[in-house]
Amino acid sequence: MTGPTAPGPDRGGALLVVGDVATDVVARHGSGLAHGTDTAAEVRTLPGGAGANAACWAAYAGCADVRLLGRVGAESADWHTAHLRKAGVRPLLVTDPEAQTATIVALVDARAERTFLTDSGAALRISPADWSPGLLDGVARLHLSGYLFFGDPSRELADVAMADAHARGIPVSVDPASAGFIAAMGADSFLRAVAKADALLPNTDEARLLTGVPDAADAAALLSRQVPLTVVTLGAEGALVAEAGTVTARVPPVQAKAVDSTGAGDAFTGAFLAALLSGADAAVAAAEGCRAGALAVALDGGRPPAG
């Protein structure tokens, strides 16, 4: 393994991630934004997307067979394909004949906090027509990016993929992805859409929004009554593991000097899933996720280091 720690040989089969691929425009500005004029910033264009990032971090964490199904625009399909392959991910990308690849402008301030401006582009145009049950051949886990649930065709795809996975006895995980989009969709609607998932991986804000409960531990426990395994990431405070209505582990944080928090949750997700596939229990897997998240915040963008 080239990542933070090696949880052991991958003996659980492939990980299939279905989700968003995006082009990230990351602007790091050391001062507040000066509205109506210029603000000095460091600007970079990087490959991103929550689903794609998580897949890359899973490969970096040692998962030998990671596959990614997503939809991209023709203008950057080759670029994204090359970056995914370099990261050790097998790209299963559908090229959209009309829409461009999703684009996200990430404004990163001096505290490494980020604000996103999101153009979903081709990402949410993925549909059941892009799915085949054969995509699950050799797959031991299916992971769905929460962004899929915020568009009609992509939500239909998520439903079909989840049903096909369960028909084969393959566990399904979901990363809620965006508190802002959950608020627009409605927490109850989102929870109904992911009710058949086996694992849910929200951050603190998402867990609070989904439950209306301010305490993260109480929110985690409540969510795990609906989704049997719920892991809430707490940023610099670590993570909580809840199973069947009870918090079963409090995972301590890993210290890091934050540069850019973009993709830290995706790093946690990828490493967590890779560890589960290697045979780790949820608490150990969450510790692996925290290590990956700490590494991620020290890097620009949402992907693991090259090589």
Beta strands, then each sheet from edge to edge (+ up, - down):
strand 1: 14-18
strand 2: 22-28
strand 3: 42-48
strand 4: 66-73
strand 5: 89-96
strand 6: 102-108
strand 7: 114-119
strand 8: 139-145
strand 9: 172-175
strand 10: 199-200
strand 11: 229-233
strand 12: 239-243
strand 13: 246-251
sheet 1: 5+ 4+ 1+ 8+ 9+ 10+ 11+ 12- 13+
sheet 2: 3+ 2- 6- 7+
end
